[in-house]
Amino acid sequence: MGVLLEVKNLGISFGGLRAVDGLNMTINEGALVGLIGPNGAGKTTAFNMLTGVYRPTDGTILLDGKSLVGKKPAEICQEGVARTFQNIRLFTQMSVLDNVKVALHNSIRYNLATSFLHLPSYFSKEKEMDEEALKILKIFELDTYADTNASNLPYGKQRKLEIARALATNPKLLLLDEPAAGMNPNETKELMETIELIRKEFKVTILLIEHDMKLVSGICEYLYVLNFGTELAHGTPAEVLNDPKVVKAYLGE
């Protein structure tokens, strides 16, 4: 498989603060890669640059050889990049089904007149979206909650729903921002199984930020480590997690 994401000398400054400096990453199609580091290392800032929330001060971001720098978040989503957030961002007063259907509008569309006038094609597209959303929810074992308000789901299932919604945009690259945050050990174990299932069912490349080293070492094939905005190390989990520089950054010793 070829290279899907290539990041070269990526950096961003906020006033006099250099938040990320000289980040380089190469991620192949189908890979599962972790971006780790202590709190405040610049990981979420890197995600925000990859998704167009922040425009880099310097450097390049190539997806399938095509530059993403300067594109808006919606445009980057259409190019094939989806993400979740450390703090869950669901439409809490909408049903589980409708949360996924919102994302499907990226690929299943009808025009304004069709929607307002409820023409036959409107009902056809709605049926298509219902079926596709239920198919995705079934993979995550959330189909029985289809009519439930998202706010009424247990925490672990809300996490799964956010991932399901991101996948409904049919991404090439899925960015997971601390997916295990706030989870108990059983929920974390279930999340690991879910991520492996995602790779099998959706053939998607995954880049994740995570502090749970058991999860990281259990599922990631390769790791990049940030510390104070700069790359500290990269390699396999075994290489990185036994690197004295990485141990020192995490433990402060």
N, C-alpha and C positions, 0 to 999 in steps of 0.2 A: 504493500500500500504506500501511496505517496504522502507528501507533507500536506497537512490541511492548514495548520496555523503556523505562521512564522513571525516572530516578534524580534525586532532588531533595535538595540540601543534605545529602548523606549524610556522616556523620562517626562516628568511634569514638575513644574514649580508653582507654588502658590505664594506670591510675593517673594520674600527671601527664603522661603522654606522649600527645599528640594525633597518632595515626597517620595518620588521613585526616580532612580537614576541608573541608566544603562542596563535595563532589563532585556535579556535575550532568552527566547524560548523557541524550540522547534517541536511541534506536536504532530505526529503522524495520524492519518485517518484511522479511526477505530481504537485509538489509544485511550487509556484511563490514567490521567496525570494529576498529581497533587501540587498545589502551590501552598507552601507552609511557611511559618515564621511566627515569632512572638507577636503579641498585641502591638499595634502601631507600626508594624513592619512595612506596610504599604500594599498589602494583598488586595484589599477591597478597592483601593485606589487603582490598582492595575486592572481589576475587573471593570471598574467604571470607565477606564480608557478603552478597553476591548469592546465595550457595549455602547460607546458614544456619549455617555453621561459627561465625561470630561474629554476635552481635546488635548492630546499630548503636546507638550512644549517642544519635544523633539522625538525622533525615532519613527519607525514604520511598523504597521500591523498589516499583514497580508493573510487573507483567507482564500484558499485555493488560488493564490497568486494575485488576488485582487485587493487593492488597498482599501482599508476601512477608515483610515484617518480622515476626519472632517465630515463623515456621514452622521446623520441623526440616528438616535436609538431605533426608531421605527424602520429606517432604511437598513440598519445593520441586522435587525430581526428578519427582514425580508431576504437579506443575503444569506441567512442561515445560522444566526447566533441567538440563542435563548439563554435566559438566566433565572435563577431563583435568588432570594435575598436572605441575609442572616436573620432579619426580622420579617416574619411571614407577611406577605402582601396579597392576601386573597380578597375577593369581593365578599365580605363576610355575610352580607344580607341577601346574597344570591345563592341559589341552590348549587350543589356540587356539580350537577350537570351543566348549568349555565356558566359556571366558572370556566369549564373546559370549552364550551361553545364559543365564548368570547375569543379565545385564542384561535379557534378554527376559522374565524372570519379572515384570517391571514391567507387561507388557501381556498375557502369555499365562500364565494361572494355573490351578492345580487345587488342590483342598483336601487336607488332611492324610490323610484316610482313603483318598482316591484314590491318593496317593503310597505309603502304607504297604502297602495291599492290592494294589497294581498292577492296579487295575481297568482295563477296556478304555479308558476315557477317559484314563487315565494315558499309555498307549502312543500314543494319538491326539495328545495334547498334546506329548509328547516328539518325535514325528515332525514336528509342526508347527513346534516350536522348532528342530529340526535343519535343516529346510528354510529357515526364515527366517534362521537364523544363517549358513548357507552362502551364501544370497543376498547378505547383507551382506559376508561375507568375499570373495566373488567380485568385488564392486565395488572392493575394496582389493587385489585380486590376492593374497589370502591363503588362498584356498580349498584350494590344494594343500598348505598347512601345517596343515589342520584338526586332524589327529591329533598334531601336534607339541606338545611342552610349550612353553609360552610362554617359559620361560627359555632355550630353545635357539634362539630366533629371533635374527637379527641385530638390532642396536640400532635401525636405521631402521624395520624391520618391527615391532618392539615398539611403537614410537611409533604406527605406523599401526593396530596392534591396539587400543591404548588408545582411539584415536579411534573405531574401529569399535564397540568395546564401549559407549562413550558414546552413539553414535548408535542403538544397539539399544534404548535407552530411549525412542526416538521423541520427541526434544526439539523444542521450538519455538526454544530458544536454546541454542547450544553455546558453552561457554567453554573456550578453549584456552590453557593456561598454559605459555608458552615451548615450543611444540611443536618448534622447531628446535634446542633446547638439546642440545649434544653431537653434533650432526650434522655430517658433512663436506659440502662444497659440492654433490656429486652427490645426497646424501640430502636436502639442503635444497631443491634444485630439484625433486626427486620429491615432496617434501612440498607445495610450492606447487601442483603439478599435482593432488595429492590433495585439497587444500582447495577448489580450483576444481571438482573433480569432485563433492565433497560438496554444494556449493551446487546443482549441476545435478541430482543424483540425489535429494537429500533435502529440497530447498527449505527449508533451515534457516538461521536468522539466526546469525551468528558474531561473537563478541567475543573478540579474542585479545590476550594479553600477549606481547611479543616484543622481543628485543634486536637481532635481525638486521634492520638497516634496509633491506637489499636486498629481503628477503622482505616487510617491511612496506610499502615503497613500491611493490612489484610487485603486491600483491594487495588491499591495503586501500583502501576508498573514502573513509574518513574516520578521523581520529585524534583521540584525547584524550591530553594529556600531563600526567602527574603529576610533581611535584617537592616533596620534603619533605611529602608528604601533601596538597598543595593543587594545584588545577588550574592549570597554567601556560599552556596554549594548547589550542586545538582548531581543526580545519579539515581541508581536504584534505591529503594527504601533501605535495604541493608547497608549500602554504602553511606547514604546520607545520615541515617539515624545513629550510626556509629562514628560519624565524623566529629572529632573533638571540638571543632569550631561551632558546629550545630549544637552539640551538647552544652557548650558554654553559653551560647546565645539564649537557650531555653532555660538553663538552670542558673545562669549568672555566676558561674564559678570559673 
